[in-house]
Structures are given as C-alpha cells and as structure tokens.
C-alpha cells in the first residue's frame, strides 16, 4: 500500500526517465553547491562563469547586460555579482569599442584553473560512468539530452510569457 497525499488526485505520474532527469538535475545542483561552497563561491557565481565560458566558446561578447539577462538578475544584483567575481580574480572588465563605453567581461586564467579543480571530480566520475556505454549509445544519449535541453528552454520561455500575463492576487 502506498501513502498518498490527502486531496491529491491519483495519477500515473511521469515516466521513470523523467524522474531520472529530475534526480540528475537535483544531484547536479547539489554538486555545484558543494563545490562552490568549499571554494567560497555562490551558485550564481558559478552560473555566471558558465555563461561567460559558453559565450566565449562561441566567440560572442559578454557584457553585464548579457549576464543580467541570462541569469535573470536585477541590475544591482548583476553589479554585485561582477564585483564579487572581479574581487576573487575570476573575471576582468575590459572596455571595448571606439568610445570605450561598452564593458566586456572575460574570465581569467585563475577562473579556468579554479573551475577545473572544482569540477575535476565530477568530470572524472562522469567519464568513468560513460565508459560503460558504446559510442552508439552515447550518440543516442547525446541526442536525447540535447532534445531535453531544448524542450526545457522552450518550457522556460513559455513559463516566462505566461507568468507575465498572470494577474496578481
């Protein structure tokens, strides 16, 4: 016999794979919290570095405005975040353009070293787990995870639009 929450309708629930994705997401978040916490970095700090790294890999400029939008932060929160990352030696501000008004954010070699050290255990364990799968299985898993990321992005965009239309109480 299973215990059900009172007043909650009985439902088949999501497929087991969806539960695994939720669990993976939760465990990933726990890892980021543990790795960041032991290095005196907030989750937002690590997310900011991930955004800067992704943009840099695509040869795209990262400005404070880009970071604010990507992380859904207010302007003051973005400034505080950049100040923290600058003070810790992980990010530098560089003036760009002919009028030198645009500020571009760049990760420092220290950020890459610290990030590598923080995420090396995760990479090692994931790499070891991946060795149990054939290249064909990994190709299917890669295609699947790419589709799940795209679906999550679309759902987030939809939630943001719907949230802006929701009347306040």
C-alpha positions in Angstrom: 0.0 0.0 0.0 1.4 3.4 -0.9 0.7 6.6 1.1 -0.9 9.3 -1.0 -1.1 13.0 -0.1 -4.6 13.9 1.1 -6.6 15.7 -1.5 -4.1 14.8 -4.3 -5.6 13.0 -7.3 -4.1 9.7 -8.1 -2.1 9.9 -11.3 0.1 7.7 -13.3 2.9 10.2 -13.0 5.7 10.9 -15.3 7.7 8.1 -16.9 10.7 6.8 -15.0 13.1 8.6 -17.3 11.6 11.9 -16.3 12.2 11.0 -12.7 15.8 10.2 -13.5 16.2 13.6 -15.3 14.8 15.3 -12.2 17.1 13.4 -9.9 20.1 14.2 -12.2 19.2 17.8 -12.0 18.9 17.8 -8.3 22.2 15.9 -7.8 23.9 18.3 -10.2 22.7 21.2 -8.2 23.9 19.6 -5.0 27.3 19.1 -6.6 27.5 22.7 -7.7 26.5 23.8 -4.1 29.1 21.6 -2.5 31.9 22.5 -5.0 31.1 26.2 -4.9 30.6 26.3 -1.1 34.0 24.7 -0.5 35.5 27.4 -2.7 33.5 30.4 -1.2 31.6 30.8 -4.4 27.8 31.2 -4.8 25.8 29.2 -7.2 25.2 32.4 -9.1 28.9 33.0 -9.4 29.4 29.6 -11.0 26.4 30.1 -13.3 27.9 33.4 -14.4 31.2 31.8 -15.2 29.4 29.1 -17.1 27.6 31.7 -19.2 30.8 33.6 -19.9 32.5 30.4 -20.8 29.7 29.4 -23.2 29.6 32.8 -24.9 33.4 32.9 -25.2 33.5 29.4 -26.8 31.1 30.8 -29.4 33.2 34.0 -29.9 30.3 36.1 -28.5 30.8 39.1 -26.3 29.6 39.0 -22.8 28.5 42.3 -21.3 26.9 43.0 -17.9 23.6 43.3 -19.7 24.0 39.8 -21.3 24.8 38.3 -17.9 21.8 40.1 -16.3 19.5 38.7 -19.0 21.0 35.2 -19.0 20.8 34.8 -15.2 17.6 36.8 -14.7 19.1 39.2 -12.3 18.4 42.8 -11.5 21.0 45.5 -12.5 22.2 45.9 -8.9 22.4 42.1 -8.4 24.4 41.9 -11.6 26.8 44.6 -10.5 27.3 42.9 -7.1 28.0 39.6 -8.9 30.5 41.1 -11.2 32.2 42.9 -8.3 32.5 39.6 -6.4 33.9 37.8 -9.4 36.3 40.6 -10.1 37.5 40.8 -6.5 38.0 37.0 -6.4 40.2 37.3 -9.5 37.8 35.2 -11.7 36.6 38.0 -14.1 38.0 41.2 -15.5 36.1 44.1 -17.0 37.5 45.3 -20.3 36.4 48.5 -22.2 35.6 47.8 -25.8 34.7 49.8 -28.9 35.9 53.2 -30.1 34.1 55.1 -27.4 35.2 52.7 -24.7 31.8 52.7 -23.0 30.9 49.1 -23.6 32.2 46.8 -20.8 33.1 43.2 -21.8 33.5 40.5 -19.2 36.4 38.0 -19.5 37.3 35.0 -17.4 40.8 35.0 -16.1 43.3 32.1 -16.1 42.5 31.8 -12.4 38.9 31.2 -13.2 39.7 28.4 -15.6 42.1 26.8 -13.0 39.7 27.1 -10.1 36.8 25.8 -12.3 38.8 22.9 -13.5 39.8 22.0 -9.9 36.2 22.3 -8.7 34.7 20.2 -11.5 37.5 17.7 -12.0 35.9 15.1 -9.6 32.6 15.4 -11.4 34.3 15.0 -14.8 36.3 12.0 -13.6 33.2 10.2 -12.3 31.1 11.0 -15.3 33.9 10.0 -17.6 34.2 6.7 -15.8 30.4 6.1 -16.0 30.4 6.9 -19.7 33.0 4.2 -20.4 30.3 1.6 -19.8 28.4 2.8 -23.0 29.2 2.2 -26.6 29.7 5.2 -29.0 26.3 4.4 -30.5 24.6 4.5 -27.1 26.4 7.8 -26.2 25.2 9.3 -29.6 21.6 8.4 -28.7 22.1 9.8 -25.2 23.6 13.0 -26.6 20.7 13.4 -29.0 18.2 12.8 -26.2 19.9 15.3 -23.8 20.1 17.9 -26.5 16.3 17.5 -27.1 15.6 17.7 -23.3 17.6 20.9 -23.0 15.8 22.4 -26.0 12.4 21.4 -24.5 13.4 22.9 -21.1 14.4 26.1 -22.8 11.1 26.3 -24.6 9.1 25.5 -21.4 11.1 28.2 -19.6 10.3 30.8 -22.3 6.6 29.7 -22.1 6.5 30.0 -18.4 8.1 33.4 -18.5 5.5 34.6 -21.0 2.6 33.1 -19.1 4.0 34.5 -15.8 3.9 38.0 -17.2 0.2 37.5 -18.0 -0.8 36.1 -14.7 -2.9 38.5 -12.7 -1.6 39.3 -9.3 -3.8 38.4 -6.3 
